[in-house]
Amino acid sequence: MDRYIRQSVFPGIGKDGQEKLRAAHVVILGCGALGCSSSMALARAGVGRLTLVDRDFPELHNLNRQILFDESDVAARLPKAVAAAKRLCGINSEIRLDPIVADVNPGNILSIIEGADVVVDGTDNLETRYLLNDAAAKLKIPWVYGGAIAASGMWMSFLPGKGPCFRCLFPYRPGAGVGQTCETAGVIGGLPMAVGGMQAVETLRILVGEPSVGGRLVSLDGWRGTAAQMDVAQVRSKDCPTCRGEYEFLDGKHGNRAALLLCGNTVQISEPGARPVALDELAARLATAGEVEANEFLVRFVPEEGIEIVIFADGRTLVCGTSDLARARSLHARFVGA
């Protein structure tokens, strides 16, 4: 029996739609909770080529929600992209899986997503989402946003040239330390499975040419069991730089900078134009995730043995105990936010 029969009998897809899925290429940026759930659904749906991109390794605390990994992956220290591709190959050996172990940045994102039919957002920070928004607009590639933290989730499809872009809806980025992260607010395991699953459904709708896709921002409160949607099809901003073809994040004009300091074991991350950090609020939030010391000038945070993160009032951050720029950026995104 055709493995996709339960899908192809659905009128929205059909046999022609299934052939479109088989010929499609989807890039998943980030193999965390959302990326695991969406890529698994897309692999099972028979999307012909999946490119999996991530900079990290699985850790034990990931396993409550990152459903492609298990304890053996944590022990083996396999990169997430490689471990995810290995697991998905066992789920569907008929599709092509391309793992890329990389820290997505302005210098490589265009080459990573070029030629894709859709990009799925599985990223863990706002900076990379703005960068993806710029790159997708420049290459005219649809992408599917997703976010999940604590018990709340959101998703939406963005179609370049049709309706608003991500920056139209969220024009101003908060400074470092303002937004919550999964490390400080937590996340219920089943929530990103629901959001990632819906990102996969949105991706299928785009690939088969469903005309009603886009223009709706959907939010979910998993703990209360409620959902809402907002029609944002007409919210395109006349002042949006991305929609004017000014790709500021892609050009490196915004976003944090990671640089190895002369001591050789500290990475400095700076964010041009960042708003001042509310140090007392940041210290209170980080206190749930590790050792914290704070004064009027900085917050010192120890998330794990051998690592110290120092956040200054102007948003500049020092990640001490590593010379790995990608790891420093990951720790910054996990605990400080962007």
Order of alpha helices (4+ residues) and beta strands (2+ residues): alpha-alpha-beta-alpha-beta-alpha-alpha-beta-alpha-beta-alpha-beta-beta-alpha-alpha-alpha-beta-beta-beta-beta-alpha-beta-beta-beta-beta-alpha
